[in-house]
Amino acid sequence: MLVELDDVAFAYSRRTPVLTNISLTIRPEEVVALLGRNGAGKSTLIHLIMGLLRPGRGTARTFGLDPVEHPVAVKQRIGFVSEQQGFPPTMTGRAIVDLHRALYPTWDRALELELIERFELQPVLGSVLKVSKGQRQQLALLCAVCHRPPLLVLDEPASGLDPAMRREFLDTAIRLLNREGTAILFSSHHLGDVERMGGRAVLLHEGRAALDAPLDTLRESHVLAVAPRAQVTDTDWQRVPGVRRLRSVRDAWHAVIAVDSGATAESIGDQTSMVRTALRCSDAECAVLSLEELFVEYTGKDVERSASERGGTGNGGRAA
């Protein structure tokens, strides 16, 4: 096992817990996507795995070691790229690569030269201040993978890159996975990137892992049920089996329901019939969820009707 978190909790202050009751494992050759809204604890969880933070409760093991107690042994086996890669501004790209080569005994010079050519990084080997963010991120990926780490950690690495460069970045990580058997843990708000990488998704919400399953399973095991609030109360949903998340969206209830038979276009009619019977509401409907829709429904807040939707003028529905 590469990573084992057991009942981990962490808080930057007593009043603001970030993670609670997190248990997570990552095996060799596995791809795990961390999903969640801003502030959900994705970067905090990554820092716990890397030993940059110590759990307030529970245990964290990386390669079977306490990453805080054995920082060198752990970090030598991890490749890391963050959204804001902090290269020293006074160093050239060449000096940065030379430094990383000296730090890692397993550095692969042939892979280094291959990536310099593929990414066209010759200009970046000069001043890192005179190149684009995308080129700096490509340099960071080179430094992260050329020692052939068993675990590659990517924390919003492609944020701000154009679609072509983002795809090239991810394709390089995927090729490393396929060629070397490297496990990849990455966080991203681009759900298209998550689906491209494949593997397993862990959704952090309110400090907990609300979902943890292979992507295909997530897509096939949930449906969205919608019913009018004028006809259905929140307690009525207790009669519907499998409800995992319920929120109000203007005049309707949105319920995420876990299903056993698979969420397909062919099964939606049966799901709709079941929900209508349980709610005693003929206007309820069910639909298949995309990964993005599942993310929104699980993490979205209640949405009330605006003044204009209520027919008002912006002053609480009353004329001025």
FENCORTA-V617022 format. One line per field, one symbol per residue. ss: DSSP state (~ for helix, > for strand, _ for the rest). phi: phi as a letter, one per 20 degrees, with the letter a starting at -180 (. if undefined). Layout:
# FENCORTA-V617022
ss: ???
phi: ???
This chain:
# FENCORTA-V617022
ss: __>>>>>>>>>>>__>>>>>>>>>>>____>>>>>______~~~~~~~~~______>>>>>>__>_____~~~~~__>>>>>_________>~~~~~~~~~~~_____~~~~~~~~~~~__~~~~_>~~~__~~~~~~~~~~~~~_____>>>>>_______~~~~~~~~~~~~~~~~~~__>>>>>___~~~~~~~__>>>>>>__>>>>>>>~~~~~~_>>>>>>>_____~~~~~~___>>>>>>>__>>>>>>>_________~~~~~~~~~~~~_____>>>>__~~~~~~~~~___>_________________
phi: .fccdclecbbfbfecfdcclecbccdgmedceedqfgnfoffffffffenfcdgfbncccclmdffffcffffffdddccdfdfefgfeeegffffffffffdfegdfffgffffffelegfffeffedcffffffffffgfedfelffcddcdlfdfnefgfffffffffffffgfedmfecdbdaeefffffffmncdceeblncefcbaggffffedccddcbfffdcdfffffeefnfdbcbeclecedcedeceeoecgfefffffffffffelcfefccbfdfffffgfffdfefceffgffenedndmndff
